[in-house]
Amino acid sequence: MGCGFFVSFWLLFLPIKSIENLYKDMYKLHVRYFLYMSLGSIVKSKTYLLDDLTIKTARYGDKPNPLKDGDGLFLLVHANGSKYFQFRFSINGKPEKVQLGTYPRVSLKEARLKLVDFKDMVARGISPAIEKRKSKAVSKFNVGNTFNAVAEEWLQLKKDRVTPKYHVKVGGMLKANAYPRLGKLPITEITSPMILETLKVIEARGSYDLMNRVRALIGELFDYAKSVGLYEGENPTHCLKGTVALKKHKSQNYKTFVNSKDVGLFLRRLPEYSGTLEVQLLIKLQMMVATRPSEMRTATWDEFDFKSKLWTIKPERMKMGVEGVLNFV
């Protein structure tokens, strides 16, 4: 006969009260056993296998390799002695892995903390390996696309559309006023307040016209960056145009001719001018051809054909880079 038969037979001779107490004790014992097994499995799942001593003494060729820590965390030991942590997981049944860093640069404690974040990503259906590759791509993109780098690329393309003189002037304005504060920053991280602070420095010098020119150049630069996919979103200089955060440039207009009588009066008084004859002649010629002052001031003799009474301005001295031919009859 089995043991269960003798136990059942023995229970028949016990008082009712004793049987009730026995069942209560058995119930308590069952509950304790259940809790022990449940808590034991939880503790076991959180028990890590690695420690710093094990990692430090681990050598290539040790079995098993990689060394398992728990929850998908492993330590790989290479032939050159390097050791790095690796998290192994699966997304939609597909096994994947991602590196957490090398030991001891990344400590065992830090690797386990990273593991918590990665396991949370996996629980949400996100692959840590793919996210890490994306992060590296963004970092590489930002390193190669600083404000300086994009500005130099833009200036190089602009070189064929403007005169050499103007090209040098534009590059000089950016290098002197924008590069010091914005140059090393990834263009994707530059905001309107950053540009505002850059313009404030120019404003503090009282160079309001230069401040507006630099703002316009930075705006052109961001338009270019956006057109080639280096920047997304609204141009950060748009909200700075006419903003009360910057002082408004008060232009001072020079006196001008109101009517033909003013022109006649000016010409009659020109001989009374106390300056040199060269200046008087330049003023008269300027009134005849109406060129930009810089084009007149930097003219050379070989540009003038006195027989044909033509003045041919060289393309490199013209703003649009196109040769200018003027009749000064």
Residue pairs with C-beta under 8 A, 6 or more apart in sequence:
11 19
11 22
14 22
45 70
45 71
46 70
47 70
48 69
48 70
48 73
48 112
49 67
49 68
49 69
49 70
50 67
50 68
50 69
50 75
50 108
51 108
52 108
54 67
55 67
55 75
55 83
55 103
55 108
58 67
58 75
58 77
58 83
59 77
60 77
60 78
60 79
60 81
62 77
65 76
65 77
66 74
66 75
66 76
66 77
66 86
67 74
67 75
67 76
67 77
68 74
69 75
69 108
69 111
69 112
71 115
71 119
72 87
72 88
72 89
72 115
72 119
73 85
73 86
73 87
73 100
73 111
73 112
73 115
74 85
74 86
74 87
74 88
75 83
75 84
75 85
75 86
75 103
76 83
76 84
76 85
76 86
77 83
78 84
82 102
83 102
83 103
84 99
84 100
84 101
84 102
84 103
84 106
85 99
85 100
85 101
85 102
85 103
85 106
85 111
85 114
86 97
86 98
86 99
86 100
87 97
87 98
87 100
87 114
87 115
87 118
87 128
88 95
88 96
88 97
89 95
89 96
89 97
89 98
89 118
89 119
89 122
89 128
90 96
91 122
91 125
91 127
92 125
96 127
96 129
97 129
98 118
98 128
98 129
98 132
99 132
100 106
100 111
100 114
100 115
100 118
101 110
101 111
101 114
103 111
106 114
118 128
121 127
121 128
121 131
122 128
141 186
141 188
142 186
142 188
142 189
143 186
145 186
145 187
145 188
145 225
145 230
146 183
146 184
146 185
146 186
146 187
147 178
147 179
147 182
147 183
147 184
147 185
147 186
147 187
147 190
147 221
148 179
148 183
148 184
150 187
150 221
150 224
150 225
150 230
151 174
151 178
151 179
151 183
151 221
154 220
154 221
154 224
154 225
155 167
155 170
155 171
155 174
157 224
158 167
158 170
159 167
161 321
162 170
162 319
162 321
163 315
163 316
163 317
163 318
163 319
163 320
163 321
164 316
165 316
165 317
166 319
170 217
173 210
173 213
173 214
173 217
174 214
174 217
174 218
174 221
177 198
177 201
177 202
177 210
177 214
178 198
178 214
178 217
178 218
181 194
181 197
181 198
181 201
182 190
182 194
182 195
182 198
182 218
185 194
187 222
187 225
187 230
187 231
188 230
188 231
188 232
190 236
191 236
192 236
192 237
192 239
192 240
194 236
195 215
195 218
195 236
195 237
195 240
196 240
196 243
196 245
196 246
198 214
198 218
199 211
199 214
199 215
199 240
199 246
200 246
202 210
202 211
202 214
203 211
203 246
203 247
208 247
208 248
208 249
208 250
209 249
211 246
211 249
212 249
215 237
215 240
215 241
216 237
218 237
219 235
219 237
219 238
219 241
222 231
222 235
222 236
222 237
223 235
225 231
226 232
226 233
226 235
240 246
242 248
257 263
257 266
270 280
270 283
270 284
271 280
273 279
273 280
282 296
282 297
285 296
285 328
286 293
286 296
288 328
289 296
289 311
289 326
289 327
289 328
291 313
291 324
291 326
292 319
294 317
295 313
295 317
295 318
295 324
298 317
299 311
299 313
303 311
303 312
303 313
303 314
304 310
304 311
304 312
305 311
305 312
309 327
309 328
309 329
310 325
310 326
310 327
310 328
311 325
311 326
311 327
311 328
312 323
312 324
312 325
312 326
313 323
313 324
313 325
313 326
314 323
315 321
315 322
315 323
318 324
